Amino acid sequence: MPADRSVGDFGGKLRDARERRGISLRQIANATKISIAALEALERNDISRLPGGIFSRAFVRSYAVEVGLDPETTIQEFIAQFPNDSVTAGHPT
């Protein structure tokens, strides 16, 4: 684990929470039905590997619940870090 975690490292925060609880990516994948590849991408802040929009937020919510993070707060942090991916449903672009 890197010694210096940037405040803007959203994926690192998720990974840290998962590791603190001793949960594997496979366990999260089994519980959420999200692929391990997508979970790894989320932990790397590689949102280009996620489906986008509301689906990405659903992934974030599911992950947060599994690792004991507040899902609403976690989604807001995701939207703040990745605003271009977080088009709100019902708001035309």
C-alpha positions in Angstrom: 0.0 0.0 0.0 1.4 3.5 -0.9 2.6 5.5 2.1 1.0 8.7 0.8 -2.7 8.4 -0.2 -4.0 11.5 -2.0 -7.2 13.0 -0.7 -8.5 12.6 -4.3 -7.8 8.9 -4.4 -11.3 7.6 -4.4 -10.4 4.1 -5.5 -7.7 3.9 -2.8 -10.2 4.8 -0.1 -12.4 1.9 -1.3 -9.5 -0.5 -1.4 -8.3 0.6 2.1 -11.8 0.0 3.5 -12.0 -3.4 1.9 -8.5 -4.4 3.2 -9.3 -3.2 6.7 -12.2 -5.6 6.8 -10.2 -8.4 5.3 -12.6 -8.8 2.4 -11.4 -10.0 -1.0 -12.4 -8.7 -4.4 -13.9 -12.1 -5.1 -16.1 -11.8 -2.0 -17.4 -8.4 -3.2 -17.9 -9.8 -6.7 -19.9 -12.7 -5.4 -22.1 -10.5 -3.2 -22.7 -7.7 -5.7 -22.5 -9.6 -9.0 -20.0 -7.0 -10.3 -17.1 -8.4 -12.2 -13.7 -8.6 -10.5 -12.3 -6.6 -13.5 -14.8 -3.8 -12.8 -14.0 -3.8 -9.1 -10.3 -3.6 -9.8 -10.9 -0.7 -12.2 -12.9 1.1 -9.6 -10.0 0.7 -7.0 -7.6 2.1 -9.7 -9.8 5.1 -10.4 -10.1 3.7 -14.0 -13.8 4.6 -14.6 -13.3 4.1 -18.3 -13.8 0.3 -17.5 -17.2 1.0 -15.8 -20.5 1.2 -17.6 -21.0 4.9 -16.8 -23.8 7.1 -15.3 -26.3 5.6 -13.0 -24.7 2.1 -13.4 -21.3 3.3 -12.1 -23.1 4.8 -9.2 -24.9 1.5 -8.5 -21.5 -0.2 -8.5 -20.1 2.4 -6.1 -23.2 2.0 -3.8 -22.9 -1.8 -3.8 -19.2 -1.7 -3.1 -19.6 0.8 -0.3 -22.3 -1.3 1.5 -20.1 -4.4 1.3 -17.1 -2.7 2.9 -19.1 -0.8 5.5 -18.8 2.7 4.1 -21.8 5.1 4.0 -23.2 4.6 0.5 -24.7 8.1 0.1 -21.5 9.8 1.2 -19.4 7.5 -1.0 -21.6 8.2 -4.0 -21.2 12.0 -3.4 -17.4 11.6 -3.2 -17.5 9.6 -6.5 -19.6 12.3 -8.2 -17.2 15.0 -6.9 -14.1 13.2 -8.2 -15.7 12.0 -11.5 -18.3 14.6 -12.5 -18.2 13.8 -16.2 -19.3 10.2 -15.5 -22.0 11.1 -13.1 -24.9 12.4 -15.2 -27.9 12.4 -13.0 -30.9 10.4 -14.3 -33.7 12.6 -15.3 -31.5 15.6 -16.0 -31.1 16.1 -19.8 -27.6 16.9 -21.1 
